[in-house]
Amino acid sequence: MHNIEIYNVNAEDDVLESGKGLHGEKKAFFDSVKDKLKKAYIDYDDKAINGNLVSLSPLWILGQDDTNRNKAYNLYWSGRSLVKKHWENLERQNGGESILCPICGLTIAKEMDHYVPREKMPEFSVHRYNLIPLCHDCNHDKSAGWLDDNGHRCFFNAFFDKGLQDKLVECIISLSPKDNQPCIEIKINNSLDMTKEINNLVVSTIKRLNLLEKFKKEAQMCLRQRLQDIRGRYEHIRNEKEAKDFWEDEKENYKYCQTNNKADFIYNSTCEAIYHSNDIEVWLETL
């Protein structure tokens, strides 16, 4: 998981921008609550920066003021110009290219997730610091979740959760007992320091969105590609000494197969697992 760099916008400008393009009933409602929204946005920004979003209090209580809740909920729709501008600003802030989903790290983000769900606090339905790009699967699977049963955050926030530096997953290579072919498993890195809040959030996100299955499919594809490449070169080996030297050279130089692209984290982990596996050397001997 990785961060998306957010652009700076103050709460007053954000509220003014949120009101642009509204007409009729929507505009009348917005004008009547914009001062409340400004205070709510300021509160959100302060708590987000300080890692205390869970202490937010809703403007309108469910079951007590549902009319205003529904009107605030309906201030968001994906075709609004402010949403388009938000995408453009984020892309510009993050290298001017499409944004990779910060949750799974495998797919281009196409949708906006309301980190604090608008079903829970619709006053933040068009607050740009609450709109985080995700891919369709991660957005759909996160749904309206953000807190666990104990009221703690359980999903990674790509705008405000900083400091993820530990290796996230481990790839494990083994030989299938059925056909003696290499196979791969993915698991959460056992050495993660779970006293760090960021690591707990990441692990919780992985489990709740069942990302290990997604990671495994990606790793299996990477494994097939790398083994096909290795096999193609190994088939030109003519004797035992060349075979031994081949694999030693491969292990020595495997890092050249890796990239610095954050989209390739599963590929890089797979490469590392291949070239640290004794089973791959055993497999080569059967070719």
C-alpha positions as CSV (number, residue, x, y, z in Angstrom):
1,M,0.0,0.0,0.0
2,H,1.2,3.5,-0.7
3,N,0.3,7.1,-0.2
4,I,-1.2,9.5,-2.7
5,E,0.1,13.0,-2.3
6,I,-2.8,15.4,-1.6
7,Y,-2.8,19.0,-2.9
8,N,-3.3,21.8,-0.4
9,V,-6.8,23.4,-0.2
10,N,-8.2,25.3,2.7
11,A,-11.6,24.6,4.1
12,E,-13.2,27.9,3.1
13,D,-12.1,27.4,-0.6
14,D,-13.2,23.8,-0.5
15,V,-16.7,24.7,0.7
16,L,-17.0,27.5,-1.9
17,E,-15.9,25.0,-4.6
18,S,-18.4,22.5,-3.3
19,G,-21.3,24.8,-4.0
20,K,-20.4,25.6,-7.6
21,G,-22.7,24.1,-10.2
22,L,-25.6,23.5,-7.9
23,H,-29.1,24.6,-8.8
24,G,-32.6,24.7,-7.4
25,E,-33.2,22.7,-4.2
26,K,-29.6,21.5,-4.0
27,K,-28.2,25.1,-4.1
28,A,-30.8,26.3,-1.6
29,F,-29.8,23.5,0.8
30,F,-26.1,24.1,0.3
31,D,-26.4,27.8,0.9
32,S,-28.3,27.1,4.2
33,V,-25.6,24.8,5.6
34,K,-22.3,26.1,4.1
35,D,-21.2,27.7,7.4
36,K,-21.8,24.4,9.2
37,L,-19.9,22.6,6.4
38,K,-16.9,24.9,6.7
39,K,-16.6,24.2,10.4
40,A,-17.0,20.5,9.7
41,Y,-14.3,20.6,7.0
42,I,-11.9,22.4,9.4
43,D,-12.6,19.8,12.0
44,Y,-12.1,16.9,9.6
45,D,-8.8,18.4,8.3
46,D,-7.4,18.9,11.8
47,K,-8.4,15.4,12.9
48,A,-7.1,13.7,9.7
49,I,-3.7,15.3,10.0
50,N,-3.4,14.3,13.7
51,G,-4.7,10.7,13.1
52,N,-7.9,11.2,15.0
53,L,-10.7,10.9,12.5
54,V,-12.5,8.5,14.7
55,S,-13.4,11.4,17.0
56,L,-15.5,13.1,14.3
57,S,-19.1,13.9,15.3
58,P,-21.8,13.8,12.7
59,L,-23.6,17.1,11.9
60,W,-26.9,15.3,11.5
61,I,-27.9,12.2,13.6
62,L,-29.3,9.2,11.8
63,G,-33.0,8.9,12.5
64,Q,-33.3,12.5,13.9
65,D,-32.5,14.7,10.8
66,D,-32.7,12.4,7.9
67,T,-33.9,15.1,5.5
68,N,-30.7,17.1,5.8
69,R,-28.7,13.9,5.8
70,N,-30.2,12.8,2.5
71,K,-29.7,16.3,0.9
72,A,-26.0,16.3,1.9
73,Y,-25.6,12.7,0.7
74,N,-26.9,13.8,-2.8
75,L,-24.4,16.6,-3.1
76,Y,-22.0,14.1,-4.6
77,W,-22.2,12.5,-8.0
78,S,-19.2,11.3,-10.0
79,G,-20.0,13.6,-12.9
80,R,-19.7,16.8,-10.9
81,S,-17.1,19.3,-12.2
82,L,-15.5,19.5,-8.7
83,V,-14.9,15.7,-8.8
84,K,-13.2,16.0,-12.3
85,K,-11.0,18.9,-11.0
86,H,-10.1,16.8,-7.9
87,W,-8.9,14.0,-10.2
88,E,-6.9,16.4,-12.3
89,N,-5.3,18.0,-9.3
90,L,-4.4,14.7,-7.8
91,E,-2.9,13.4,-11.0
92,R,-0.9,16.6,-11.4
93,Q,0.3,16.3,-7.8
94,N,1.3,12.7,-8.3
95,G,3.4,12.9,-11.5
96,G,0.8,13.8,-14.1
97,E,-0.2,10.2,-14.8
98,S,-3.0,7.9,-14.0
99,I,-3.1,7.0,-10.3
100,L,-2.4,3.5,-9.2
101,C,-4.9,2.1,-6.6
102,P,-3.1,2.8,-3.3
103,I,-4.8,-0.2,-1.6
104,C,-4.1,-3.2,-3.9
105,G,-1.3,-1.5,-5.8
106,L,-2.1,-3.5,-8.9
107,T,-4.9,-1.7,-10.8
108,I,-5.4,1.9,-12.0
109,A,-7.8,3.9,-9.8
110,K,-11.0,4.7,-11.5
111,E,-13.4,5.6,-8.7
112,M,-13.6,7.9,-5.7
113,D,-14.0,6.3,-2.3
114,H,-15.5,8.3,0.5
115,Y,-13.0,7.3,3.3
116,V,-15.5,8.4,5.9
117,P,-18.6,6.9,4.2
118,R,-21.2,9.3,3.2
119,E,-23.8,6.9,4.5
120,K,-22.3,7.6,8.0
121,M,-21.4,11.3,7.6
122,P,-22.9,12.8,4.4
123,E,-21.6,16.2,5.3
124,F,-18.2,15.0,3.9
125,S,-19.7,13.7,0.7
126,V,-17.9,16.4,-1.4
127,H,-15.0,17.2,0.9
128,R,-12.0,16.6,-1.2
129,Y,-9.8,15.3,1.6
130,N,-12.4,12.6,2.0
131,L,-12.4,11.5,-1.6
132,I,-9.6,9.0,-2.3
133,P,-9.1,7.3,-5.7
134,L,-9.4,3.5,-5.6
135,C,-9.8,0.8,-8.2
136,H,-13.4,-0.6,-8.6
137,D,-12.7,-3.8,-6.6
138,C,-11.2,-2.1,-3.6
139,N,-13.9,0.6,-3.6
140,H,-16.7,-1.9,-3.9
141,D,-15.3,-4.2,-1.3
142,K,-14.6,-1.4,1.2
143,S,-18.2,-0.3,0.7
144,A,-19.4,1.7,3.7
145,G,-16.8,0.4,6.1
146,W,-14.1,2.4,7.9
147,L,-14.4,1.5,11.6
148,D,-14.3,-1.9,13.3
149,D,-16.7,-3.1,16.1
150,N,-14.6,-1.3,18.7
151,G,-14.7,2.0,16.9
152,H,-11.1,1.8,15.6
153,R,-10.2,2.6,12.0
154,C,-9.7,-0.6,10.0
155,F,-8.8,0.7,6.5
156,F,-5.7,2.4,5.3
157,N,-6.1,6.1,4.4
158,A,-3.9,6.9,1.4
159,F,-3.9,10.6,2.0
160,F,-3.0,10.7,5.7
161,D,-1.6,7.3,6.8
162,K,2.2,7.8,6.5
163,G,5.2,5.8,7.3
164,L,4.6,2.3,5.8
165,Q,8.2,1.1,5.2
166,D,8.2,-2.6,6.2
167,K,8.0,-5.3,3.6
168,L,4.3,-6.1,3.3
169,V,4.1,-9.7,2.0
170,E,6.2,-12.8,1.7
171,C,6.2,-15.1,-1.3
172,I,7.0,-18.7,-0.7
173,I,8.1,-21.1,-3.5
174,S,7.6,-24.9,-3.2
175,L,7.3,-27.8,-5.6
176,S,3.8,-29.3,-6.1
177,P,3.6,-32.9,-4.8
178,K,1.4,-33.6,-7.8
179,D,3.7,-32.8,-10.7
180,N,6.9,-31.4,-9.0
181,Q,6.3,-28.0,-10.6
182,P,7.1,-24.8,-8.8
183,C,4.1,-23.1,-7.1
184,I,3.8,-20.0,-5.0
185,E,2.0,-18.9,-1.9
186,I,1.5,-15.4,-0.5
187,K,1.3,-14.5,3.2
188,I,1.6,-11.4,5.3
189,N,5.1,-10.7,6.4
190,N,5.6,-12.3,9.9
191,S,8.2,-9.8,10.8
192,L,5.8,-6.8,10.6
193,D,6.0,-4.8,13.8
194,M,2.3,-4.9,14.9
195,T,2.9,-2.4,17.6
196,K,2.8,0.2,14.8
197,E,-0.7,1.5,14.1
198,I,0.1,1.8,10.4
199,N,1.0,-1.9,10.2
200,N,-2.2,-2.8,12.0
201,L,-4.3,-0.7,9.5
202,V,-2.5,-2.3,6.5
203,V,-3.0,-5.9,7.8
204,S,-6.7,-5.1,8.6
205,T,-7.2,-3.7,5.1
206,I,-5.6,-6.8,3.5
207,K,-7.8,-9.2,5.5
208,R,-11.1,-7.3,5.1
209,L,-10.6,-6.9,1.3
210,N,-9.3,-10.4,0.9
211,L,-6.3,-9.0,-1.0
212,L,-4.0,-12.0,-0.4
213,E,-6.1,-13.8,-3.1
214,K,-5.5,-11.0,-5.5
215,F,-1.8,-10.9,-4.7
216,K,-1.6,-14.7,-5.2
217,K,-3.1,-14.5,-8.7
218,E,-0.6,-11.8,-9.6
219,A,2.3,-13.7,-8.1
220,Q,1.3,-16.9,-10.0
221,M,1.4,-15.0,-13.3
222,C,4.8,-13.5,-12.4
223,L,6.1,-16.9,-11.5
224,R,5.1,-18.3,-14.8
225,Q,6.7,-15.5,-16.7
226,R,10.0,-15.7,-14.8
227,L,10.2,-19.6,-15.0
228,Q,9.5,-19.4,-18.8
229,D,12.4,-17.0,-19.2
230,I,14.7,-19.1,-16.9
231,R,13.8,-22.3,-18.7
232,G,14.4,-20.8,-22.1
233,R,17.9,-19.9,-21.2
234,Y,18.6,-23.0,-19.2
235,E,17.7,-25.3,-22.2
236,H,20.9,-24.1,-23.9
237,I,23.1,-25.5,-21.0
238,R,25.4,-28.2,-22.3
239,N,27.0,-29.8,-19.2
240,E,26.8,-30.0,-15.4
241,K,29.3,-27.3,-14.7
242,E,27.5,-24.8,-17.0
243,A,24.3,-25.7,-15.2
244,K,25.8,-25.0,-11.7
245,D,27.3,-21.7,-13.0
246,F,24.0,-20.7,-14.6
247,W,22.1,-20.8,-11.4
248,E,24.8,-19.2,-9.4
249,D,24.9,-16.3,-11.9
250,E,21.1,-16.1,-11.8
251,K,21.1,-15.8,-8.0
252,E,23.9,-13.2,-8.1
253,N,22.1,-11.0,-10.6
254,Y,18.4,-11.5,-9.9
255,K,18.1,-7.9,-8.6
256,Y,18.5,-6.7,-12.2
257,C,15.1,-8.3,-12.9
258,Q,13.4,-6.1,-10.3
259,T,12.2,-2.6,-10.8
260,N,11.6,0.6,-8.7
261,N,8.0,0.9,-9.9
262,K,5.6,0.6,-6.9
263,A,3.2,-1.2,-9.2
264,D,5.7,-4.1,-9.4
265,F,5.8,-5.0,-5.7
266,I,4.4,-8.5,-6.3
267,Y,6.6,-9.1,-9.2
268,N,9.7,-8.0,-7.2
269,S,8.7,-10.2,-4.2
270,T,8.2,-13.1,-6.6
271,C,11.6,-12.6,-8.1
272,E,13.2,-12.5,-4.7
273,A,11.4,-15.7,-3.7
274,I,12.5,-17.5,-6.9
275,Y,16.1,-16.8,-6.5
276,H,16.2,-17.6,-2.8
277,S,14.5,-21.0,-3.3
278,N,16.4,-24.2,-3.2
279,D,13.3,-25.8,-4.9
280,I,13.9,-23.9,-8.1
281,E,17.4,-25.4,-8.3
282,V,15.8,-28.9,-7.8
283,W,13.3,-28.1,-10.5
284,L,16.0,-27.1,-13.0
285,E,17.7,-30.4,-12.5
286,T,14.6,-32.2,-13.8
287,L,14.5,-30.3,-17.1
